[in-house]
Structure formats: C-alpha cells, structure tokens
Amino acid sequence: MILPEGQYRDGVDIDPRQYYRRLRQDSLSPKTSAPSPGEFLALYQKLAKSHRAGVVITPPQELTQTWESARLGAEMVADKFPVEVVDSRTAGPAQGFIALAAARAVAAGADLQAVLKVVQETQKNVGFVGALDTVKLLIEGGRVAHLNRWLKSALRLYPILYIHQGQIRLIGMARTKAKAVERMIDWLRENVPAEGLSLAVAHTDAFEEAAALEKRLLSLFHPDEHFVTELTPVIGAHAGPGLLGVGWWLHPPLVPKEA
C-alpha cells in the first residue's frame, strides 16, 4: 500500500480504521503494489521447513501482478519445495471460499493433486457481487478501463459490479445506495439458489450496513454457513469505503440432514 507518507504492508502495519477515515475525509488516491517474487520466495523457503508442498490462490491476473510474482517465486524454489500457483479468477470472499475449500481438503488428508482438484471444482461454484459507494478510486486505479465510459458518466450513481472469469462486469446502477443494494439482492435471488451454499457478506468500513445486509440475506437464503468480513485496505484502495458485497459458494450440504 503506497500512501503520501510512505509504504505500508496490508494486514501488518496499516490501521484499517485510520485508513478508511482518511479515504473518506482526505481525498486520498492510494496506490497498491503486489508482493515481489523475492517476498514469495522468502515465504516458500520458510514454509519448506515444515511443509511438503504449497498451493497459492491469487486474485485474477488481469487485476494484479500477484499471480506472476507468486509464479516466479515458485520457480526459484521448485527444486526444493513444490508450489502450485492458481489464478482464482475471482476476488474477495469468493477467493476466500476457494482457499477455505483447499484448507478443508488438506485437513481431511488430501494430497497435493487432490487439493488442486478441489480448487478447480470450487472455482466453478463461487462468485462475488458488490454495490459500490463511490467509483472514483476504481477508475483511478485503472482496473476497469473497459467500463470507464459507463462509470465516468455515472459518478452520481451507485454501480453493482460482478467479478466473473477475471473481469469486473457492470450489472446495474441505481440512484441511491439503498436501491443499489436492493438491485444486488434481486440479482442474487435470480442467479443464486437459496440452499446448498455458503454466503459471505463483505464490506469496506460499513459495519452497520453489512449487519443489516446479513440479516436481509438470511431471511431470503438458507446457507449452510455464513460470514461477515471486512475487506482489506488493498481492496479498499480500489473499491473505496462503503462497499457492500456478497460472496457465495455452491456446494452439497455441509452437514447431512437427518432422515
């Protein structure tokens, strides 16, 4: 994370509350930088002391250099520690669900190839949709060049975006945040089943709105598990404060129903 006064490491030495307050009040335009291949190499070397192999699940190559850095780092250590680097083709809680599926497979005793198969199958069954409070940072970050014409003409509107196959797609806009959230919920009801899934409500510095969205979703869907999570400052650097989103993972029931 690159701010006017210096660089910070997401999740290490940046305070999310202060960061989001500055985004709202100081008109910051933060920059982000992916971890270097050397940073991944150092991590792999550390993990090699206690693990046999590694799986790295990254955001889409189109949105970040993280995949390339992870891959180059893996090449540097390939003769000592096998690492498989997977482009999740999604982001946020949907990417998190892929990682969760992989972790559960490992906990169940799966080997590397079996874990990779779980990752590939899970990729087909996750998704993430979000309603933004601002499009300013998203445009400035350059991640949605193909949507700039639409978004720049709609600076006073609230877009609903869907990440699909590594691309951010515009699926709707509304004149108020409340209407944008309603349109997002309507889209979910049309495209996501009510049962046999996990749900994650995600936000950027919008705790009360996220809690309200969780309550609304649980009145409409019947997930096997559900979470509420705040997205990291790096994602907030592009999505801006006030984002409300929903990630889903379609799967068989986690707990067999009693006969």
C-alpha positions in Angstrom: 0.0 0.0 0.0 1.5 3.3 -1.1 0.4 6.5 0.7 1.8 10.0 0.5 3.9 9.5 3.6 5.3 6.0 2.7 4.6 2.4 2.1 2.6 0.0 4.3 2.0 -3.7 4.3 -1.6 -4.8 4.2 -2.6 -6.6 7.4 0.8 -5.8 9.0 1.4 -2.2 9.7 -1.6 -0.2 8.5 -4.6 0.6 10.7 -7.8 0.0 8.7 -9.9 2.4 10.8 -7.5 5.3 10.3 -7.0 4.3 6.7 -10.7 4.4 5.8 -11.2 7.6 7.7 -8.6 9.2 5.6 -10.1 7.8 2.4 -13.4 9.4 3.4 -12.0 12.8 4.6 -8.7 13.5 2.9 -9.5 12.6 -0.7 -6.6 10.1 -0.8 -5.8 8.3 -4.0 -3.7 5.3 -2.6 -1.7 3.1 -4.9 -1.1 -0.6 -4.4 1.8 -2.9 -5.3 1.8 -6.7 -5.5 4.3 -8.6 -3.3 7.6 -9.2 -5.1 8.9 -12.6 -6.3 11.5 -12.3 -3.6 8.9 -11.9 -0.9 7.1 -15.0 -2.1 10.4 -16.9 -2.3 11.2 -16.0 1.3 7.7 -17.3 2.3 8.2 -20.5 0.4 11.6 -21.1 2.0 10.1 -20.6 5.4 7.2 -23.0 4.7 9.5 -25.6 3.3 10.9 -26.2 6.7 7.7 -27.7 8.0 5.6 -28.5 4.9 5.9 -30.8 1.8 4.3 -28.5 -0.8 2.3 -25.3 -1.2 -0.8 -24.0 -3.0 -1.1 -20.3 -3.7 -4.5 -18.9 -4.7 -4.3 -15.4 -6.1 -6.7 -12.8 -7.5 -7.1 -12.6 -11.3 -4.0 -11.9 -13.4 -6.0 -9.1 -15.1 -6.3 -7.2 -11.8 -2.9 -7.7 -10.1 0.7 -8.8 -10.6 0.4 -11.1 -7.6 0.0 -14.3 -9.7 3.1 -13.5 -11.7 5.1 -12.8 -8.6 3.9 -15.9 -6.9 4.8 -18.0 -10.0 8.3 -16.5 -10.3 8.9 -17.1 -6.7 7.8 -20.7 -7.1 10.2 -21.3 -10.0 13.1 -20.1 -7.8 12.4 -22.8 -5.2 10.9 -25.6 -7.4 13.8 -28.0 -6.8 13.3 -27.9 -3.1 9.7 -27.1 -2.4 6.9 -27.7 -5.0 4.4 -24.8 -5.2 1.3 -24.7 -7.3 0.1 -21.2 -8.1 -3.6 -20.9 -9.0 -5.4 -17.9 -10.5 -8.7 -17.9 -8.7 -10.4 -15.9 -11.5 -12.3 -14.0 -8.7 -11.6 -11.9 -5.6 -12.7 -11.0 -2.1 -14.8 -13.6 -0.2 -15.2 -15.8 -3.4 -11.4 -16.2 -3.5 -11.6 -16.9 0.2 -14.0 -19.7 -0.3 -11.6 -21.4 -2.7 -8.9 -21.1 -0.1 -11.3 -22.5 2.6 -12.2 -25.5 0.4 -8.4 -26.2 -0.2 -7.7 -25.9 3.6 -10.6 -28.3 4.4 -9.3 -30.8 1.9 -5.8 -30.6 3.4 -7.3 -31.1 6.9 -9.1 -34.2 5.6 -5.8 -35.7 4.4 -5.9 -34.9 0.7 -2.5 -34.8 -1.1 -1.4 -32.0 -3.4 -3.1 -33.3 -6.6 -6.4 -33.9 -4.7 -6.3 -30.4 -3.3 -5.7 -28.9 -6.7 -8.8 -30.9 -8.0 -10.8 -29.4 -5.1 -9.6 -25.9 -6.0 -10.6 -26.4 -9.7 -14.1 -27.7 -8.8 -14.7 -24.9 -6.3 -13.7 -22.2 -8.8 -16.7 -23.2 -10.8 -19.1 -22.7 -7.9 -18.1 -19.4 -6.3 -18.9 -15.8 -7.2 -18.8 -12.2 -5.8 -21.1 -9.2 -6.5 -20.9 -5.8 -4.9 -22.5 -2.4 -4.7 -20.0 0.5 -4.6 -20.4 3.7 -2.7 -18.0 5.5 -5.0 -16.4 4.8 -8.3 -13.6 7.4 -8.1 -10.9 5.1 -6.8 -11.9 2.2 -9.1 -11.5 4.5 -12.2 -8.2 6.0 -10.9 -6.8 2.5 -10.3 -7.2 1.5 -13.9 -8.7 -1.9 -13.1 -11.9 -1.2 -15.1 -10.7 0.5 -18.2 -13.3 -1.3 -20.3 -16.1 0.3 -18.0 -14.7 3.8 -17.7 -17.0 5.3 -20.3 -20.0 4.0 -18.3 -18.7 4.7 -14.9 -17.5 8.3 -15.6 -20.9 9.1 -16.9 -22.5 7.7 -13.7 -20.4 9.3 -11.0 -23.6 10.3 -9.1 -24.9 6.7 -9.4 -24.2 3.6 -7.4 -22.9 0.7 -9.6 -23.4 -3.0 -9.0 -20.4 -5.0 -10.2 -19.8 -8.7 -10.7 -16.4 -10.4 -10.9 -16.6 -13.2 -13.5 -13.7 -15.0 -15.1 -11.2 -12.4 -14.0 -13.2 -9.5 -15.3 -15.2 -6.8 -13.4 -18.6 -6.5 -15.1 -21.2 -3.9 -14.6 -24.6 -5.5 -14.0 -26.6 -2.5 -12.9 -26.8 1.0 -11.4 -29.1 2.9 -9.1 -29.6 6.4 -7.9 -29.3 5.6 -4.2 -27.1 3.2 -2.2 -30.3 1.6 -0.8 -31.6 0.9 -4.2 -28.3 -0.4 -5.4 -28.3 -2.9 -2.5 -31.8 -4.0 -3.4 -30.8 -4.5 -7.0 -27.9 -6.6 -5.9 -30.2 -8.7 -3.7 -32.6 -9.1 -6.6 -29.7 -10.2 -8.8 -28.6 -12.8 -6.2 -32.2 -14.2 -6.0 -32.3 -14.6 -9.7 -28.8 -16.2 -10.1 -28.0 -18.0 -6.8 -30.0 -20.8 -5.2 -31.5 -20.3 -1.8 -30.0 -23.5 -0.3 -26.9 -25.7 -0.6 -24.4 -22.8 -0.3 -22.2 -20.7 1.9 -22.6 -16.9 2.0 -20.2 -14.1 3.0 -21.2 -10.5 3.4 -18.2 -8.3 2.7 -17.7 -4.6 3.2 -15.2 -1.7 3.4 -15.8 0.3 6.6 -19.5 -0.3 6.6 -20.2 -2.5 9.6 -23.8 -1.5 10.3 -24.8 -1.8 6.7 -23.1 -5.2 6.4 -25.0 -6.4 9.5 -28.3 -5.2 8.0 -27.5 -6.9 4.7 -26.6 -10.1 6.5 -30.0 -10.1 8.3 -31.8 -9.5 5.0 -30.0 -12.3 3.2 -30.7 -14.8 5.9 -34.4 -14.0 5.5 -34.1 -15.0 1.8 -31.4 -17.7 1.7 -30.7 -20.7 3.9 -26.9 -21.1 3.8 -25.1 -24.0 5.5 -22.7 -21.4 6.9 -22.3 -17.6 6.6 -19.8 -15.0 7.4 -19.4 -11.2 7.6 -15.9 -9.9 6.8 -14.3 -6.5 6.2 -12.2 -6.4 3.0 -8.6 -5.5 3.3 -7.2 -1.9 2.8 -5.7 -3.0 -0.5 -9.2 -3.9 -1.9 -10.5 -0.7 -0.3 -7.9 1.3 -2.3 -9.8 0.4 -5.5 -13.4 -0.2 -4.3 -13.3 2.7 -1.9 -15.1 2.9 1.5 -18.7 1.9 1.8 -18.7 -1.1 -0.5 -21.2 -3.8 0.3 -20.8 -7.2 -1.4 -21.8 -10.8 -1.2 -19.7 -13.8 -2.0 -21.2 -17.3 -2.4 -20.0 -20.9 -2.7 -22.4 -23.5 -4.1 -21.9 -27.0 -2.6 -23.7 -30.0 -1.2 -24.9 -29.5 2.4 -22.0 -29.5 4.9 -24.0 -31.4 7.5 -26.2 -34.3 6.2 -29.8 -33.8 7.1 -31.4 -36.3 9.4 -33.7 -38.8 7.8 
